[in-house]
Amino acid sequence: MAQITILAVGIAAAALLLMPLLTFAGRPAALGDVTSPAPTPMGVPTCLPGRQDERTKSIIIGVACGTGLVLLALIAFLVFNKFKHRRAQMSEGKYFQRNRGQLLRQLASQRADVSEKMIMTLKELEKATNNFDQGHEIGSGGHGTVYKGILPDLHVIAIKKPKTVSQRETDEFINEAAILSQINHKNVVKLYGCCLETEVPLLVYEFISNGTLRDHLHVEGPISLSWDDRLRIATETARSLAYLHSGTLIPIIHGDIKPANILLDDTLTTKIADFGTSRYIPLEKSGLTTMVQGTLGYVDPVYLHTGHLTAKSDVYSFGAMLIELMTRKKPFDYMASEDNILVEHFATLFAEGNLSLILDPQVMNEGGNLIEEIAGIAVACVKLRRRERPTMREVELRLQVAQSSKGFKADVNTIVDSLLHRDERIREGLTSRQYSMEEEFMLSARYPR
């Protein structure tokens, strides 16, 4: 209605501007004005009075009409832009209120909080990415496109923008913002903020410069990540998953652990990313039933068939990734036989003592006597019965002990049991004593074998 009023006022203004011109052009001459044109030297009039008036009138009307049309076009353009800007503002405001409300409801239900500093405007992000120019695109996945941006303070950020607009995408982006806002771990990507002015929120993260584990593992040629780097990355991933499962206020299941979701910085330090499918697990429950999400080859078969998600689902996915680290083969496109996927074939060869048939030659050359130990951890993680799988804390400790045991003769099981017992006593408040890994080795020597 406001736009129609503005247009009407514009037309009225144009009419007022044109009226004097039209009146002058069509005004009859006064009696005193009627004079004969001055004769030419030959005695012939230069022009008849009527024709001269008509010609002048035509010129004035033409100029007036042209000016009026230009003015009307300008007014229409201004009105359209005003309407477009107003509509965009209304949409941004509507999306902001809806998304902010949904985010705050989820945060309140999880007793978490988000600082107002984390709320960023769309203009800020458009400026940081040159209106999401293709030259700023650094990655693309199933849930969206990631852009590199630079804020006015020269801080480098990564912005995830959804590929599609749907309620499911909105729910997942809100879910990720809510979860990451309460996580503080050096091996989990940091959420800097979010923009709630678009239909699906935009998420802003710290910029991780060195790509993904998948990029580094599956390179052309025989040489990939070193064995030590692979083992360290696996340990850091296990540590961060153990933190999510038991170190946060409410347990969090990642739900999609795979090399593509493990980011690496310049020092190859691990940063777990992509929490869109992650879920909180109520404290009084061990899991929850939800729509199956994840990536084939990494997803827990029990979860795939029942929809029941637990911490042991992440354990399975981690085991599949650990097998991929040892073989440089992708679970989702490796088939040893018609029905034998990578994890099953690896477990079979491990039981038969024939791992050399499937291991990455680089691992064979660099892994030494740790290969059997690490392979055993991977096989334990991918057992079909969930109760037979270790917890991520157990996996973390076994990996740490395996790496620290170089040069030591120690019983890994005894050391891990000792560390787990210590964890339990710390939780119960019975002790605050913590031993170094070397001290644990020395203590383990006293235990009977």
N, C-alpha and C positions, 0 to 999 in steps of 0.2 A: 504494500500500500504506500509506503514511504517513497519507493522508487517511482510510482505513478505520479505522486504529488510533485516530486522534483521535475519530472518530465513535463508536466503541465505548466509549471512555473517557467521552465525554459522556453516553451512554445510561446507563452504570453509575452515574455521578455523580447523574443524575436519579433513578435508582431508589433510591439511598441516601437522597436528600433526601425522597422520598415515603414511604419505608418507615415511619418513626415515625407519620406522619399516618394511614396506612392501618391500622397496628396499633392505634392508639388508637381509631379509629372502629369496628373490629370486635371489640374486647376484651370478653369476657363480664364482667358485674359480679360482685364478690365477695359472699359471703353477708351480710356485715355491711352491705352497701350497699343491701340490699333493704328499702325502707321504703315505707309508703303515702304518697301525696301528701297534703299538708296540705289539709284540707277547706275548702271555700269557706264563706262565711257562710251559704249555703243548705244546706250539708252535701253538696255535689256535688263530686267530684274535678275539678281543672282539666284534667287530661289523663291518659290511660292511660300507664303507664311504658313499655310496648313501643313505642308510637307515637312518643313523644318521642325515644327512643333511635334509632329508624329515621330520623326527620327530621334529627337531629343528624348521624348517620352519613352521610346523603345529602349534606348541605351540605359536610361535611368532604371527602368523596370528590370532589365536584364541584370544590371549590376546589383540591384537590390535583391532580386531573387537568388542570384548566385551567393551573395553575402549571407542571405537568410539560410540557404541550404547548408553552407559551410558551418554557420553557427549552430544550426539544428544538429548536424552531424557531430560537432564537437560536444554539444550538450549530451547527446545520446551516448557518445563514447565515455564521457565522464560519469554519466549515470550507470552505465554497464560496469565500469571499473569499480565504482562505489558499491554496486550490488554484489559484484563478484568478491570483493574484499570483505564485505559484510558477511556474505554467506560463508566464506572461508573461516572468518573469525568465529561465527556461530558454530560451525562444524568442529573447529579446534576446541572451542569451549565445551561443546557437548562431549567430545571424545575424552577431553581432560577430566571432566567431572565423572564420567562413567568409569574410565580406567583407574583414576585415582581412588574412587570409591571401592572398586573391586580389589585394588592393591591393598588399601588400608584394611578392608575386611579380612583379607587373607593374613596380613601381618598381625592383626589383632587376635585372630584365631590361633596364631602360633606364638603369641607373646613376644613378637619381634618388633623392631622399629626401623624407620627409614628417615634419614635426615632430609630436611627441605633442600639442603644443598645438592642432594642427589637428583632433584627434579630439574631437568634441563629443557630449554625451549627448542622448538623446531628451527627457529631462525639461527640459533647458535650452531646447531648441527649442520644446517645447510651451508652456513658460512665456513664451517670447518672442513667440509668436503666439496666445496665449490658446487653446491646443489646436487650432491651425490653423483658427481661426474664419474664416468666409467674409468677414468684414469686413476681414481682413488680406490677402485675395487681391488681387494686383496684375497678374496676367497668366496666360495659359494657352497652351500650345503642344502640338505633337505628342508631346513627350517628358515633359510634366508640367505641374504648376501651380506658380506662383511666389507665395510669401507674403512679406510684409514683416514683419520682426520687430525687437524692441528688446531688447538684452541688458541685464543688470543695470548695466553701466557706461555705459548709454545709447547704445551703439554701434548704429547702424541696419544691418541686414543683409537680404539676400534669400535665401530658402530655396526650393530647387527640390525638389518632392515628386512622385514618379512617379504617372501616372494609372493605369497597369496594373502588375501584378506578373508578371514573366516573366524568364527567364534572359537574354533579349536586353536588357531594360531594365537589369538588374543589370550586365551586361557594359558597356553604354554609360555608365552612371553611374560605374562603377569606372574606365573608360577616361578619362572627362573629369576625374575627380579626379587621376589619375596624370599626365595631360598638363598640366593647369593648375598643379599643384604645382611644376613646374619652369620656368614661364614668368614672367618679370618684365618687363613692358612697359607703358608708360603707356596704350597704346591697346588693351590686352587686359584684359578684366574680371578682377579679382583674386579668387582662391579663398581664403576665410578658413578653411574647414574642412569637415568632413563628419561625418555621423552614421552609424555602421556597425551600429546596433542594430536596424534595420528590415530586412525581407526584401530590399528594394531600398534602397541607401544614399540618404541625403538630403544634398544639396550646399548649402553656405553660401557666398554671395558677398558682395562689397561691394555696397551698395545704390546703383544708378544711378537717379537721380530723374526723368529727363526722357523716358522712353519710348524708342521705337525710331525708326530712320530712316524706316521705313514709315509710322509714325504722323505724322511731320512732313511727309513728302513728299506723301502722298495725303490732304490735307485738303480740305474743301469750299471751293469758291470758286476764283478765278483766281490768287490769290497764295499761294505756298508758300515753301519755303526760298529764300533769296537765292542767286544764282549763285555768289557768293564762298563762302558756307557750303557749298554742294554740292561745289564744287571742293576746299575744304579737307577736308571729310569724306572725299571720294574719295582724297585724298593721304594722309591719316592711315590709312585702311584699307589702301592699297597699302603703306605703310611697315610696318605691323604684319604683313602677309602676307609681305613680304620678310624680315622678322625671323624669322617661323616657318619659312620655307623655307631660310634660310641663316645665321641668327644664333643658333640654338640648338645644343646639343650633338648632338642627333639631329634631322634635318629633320622638320617636322610639316606635314601637309596638313590644312587645316581641313575641307574636304569639303562644306560647306553655306553658302557665302557668299551672303547676300541681305539686303535692307534690314531684314527682321524680326529678323535676328541681329546687327544693328549698333545698340548702345545709345548713347544720348546723355545726357551729364550737363547740369548747369545752364548750362554755357558752350558747349553743343553739341559738346563734345569726344567723339571716337569711342571706343567700347569694344566690341571684337569679343567676342561671347558664343557659347554653345552649341557645345561641343566634343565632344558625344556621339558624333558620327560621324567625328571626326578620327582620323588615323592617323599613326604614326611610319613614316618611310621609312628602311630600313637604309642605312648610309653607303655601302655598296658597290653599292647599287641606285638606279635612277632612279624606281622606282615599285613598286607591288605590286598583285596581283589580289585583289579582295575583293567581297563582296556589294554590289551597287549601292545606294547611299543618296544622299539629296539631295532637291532640290525641282525639279520639272519647270519648264522655262523658264530655270533657272539652271544645271542640271547639264550637264557636258561631254558632248556627243553621243558622243565616242569612248569615254569611260568608261561611258556608258549602254549602249552596244552590246557592249563587250568586258569590262567589269568591271575594267579596268586603270586604276588611280588614280595620277596623278602631280601634280607641282607645277603643270603646265600646266592641270590640271583646275580648280584654284583661279583661274588666270588667266582661263579662260573665264567662270567664274561672276562674277568681278569685272567683266569686260567687259559682261556682261548687266546687272549692277547699274549700271554707269556709263551705259549706254544708257537705263536706267530713270530715272536722275537727270536726263538731258537731255530726256526726252520726257514724264515723269510718266505713263507707260503701263506696266502690269504685264506682264512677259513671258509669264506663264502663262495670261492670259485675253485677250491681244491677238492677233487674227488679221486680217492685212491681206487675205488671201484664204484659200482653203480649205487650202492647204499652206504658207502664208507666215507664219512666226512673227515676232515683233518683231525679233529680232536680224538675221534674214535680210533683212527689209524695210528696216531701218535701213541695213544695209551696201549694199543695192542703191541706195537713195536717195543715200547718200554718194558712191557711184561715179558716179551720174548728176548730181551737183551739185544735188540737189533736197531737201536736208535740211529746208528750211523747211516742207515738207509734213507733217513728223512731229514737229518740235521743239516743246517747251513754249513758248508765246508769251512767258512770262516770261524764258526763256533767250534767246530771240531779242532781247529788249529789253536784257538785262543782259550777255550773253556777249561781245559785240563781236567782235574779231578772234581771240579764243581758241577760238571754237566749232569751227572747222575742225580745229584742232590737237587738241583734246580728243576730237572725234568720230573722228579718225584713230586715236588711241590705243585707243578703244573697239572700233573695227572690227578692229584688229590683234589684240586680245585674243580675239575670237570667231571667228577663222579656223578652218576645219574641220581643217586639218593642224596638228597640235600643234607641229611643228618651226618653223612660221611665226609662232607666237605669241611675244611677248616674255616675258622673265622678270619676276617681280614687282618685282625691283630696277630693271630698265629702266623699267617702268611708273612706279614711284615717282619716278625721276629725271626722266622726261619730264614728269610732272605738276608737279614742283617747278620745272623750267626754264620750263615754259609760264607758270606763275604769276609767276615772277621776271623774265620777259622783258619785262614792260610797260615801255615807254620805251627798251628796248634793241633794237638790230638785231643779232641773233645767230643762228648756225646751230645749231638745237636738236640735230641729229644729232651735230655736232662736239663740243658740250659734253657730251652724254650719253656719247659714246665716251670722252672724256677722263676723265670721272668713273668710268666702268667700269674703264678702264685703271688709274686710281689705286687703286680697290678691289683689283684684282688684285695690284698691287705691295705694298699694305699686307698682304694675306694672305700673300704670299711673304716678308714682312719686309724688302723692299728699300727701303722708305721709310716715314716716319711723317708726312710733310708732307701737310696737308689744307688745301685752299683753300676760301674762302667762295664762295657762288654768284656774287657780284659779281666776284671774282677770276677765276672760270672764264669769265665773259663777256668780261673783258678779255683773257684768254689766247686765247680763241677767235677774237678779232679778228685775231690774228697768223697763224692757220692759213689756207692758201690755200683759196679757194672753188672 
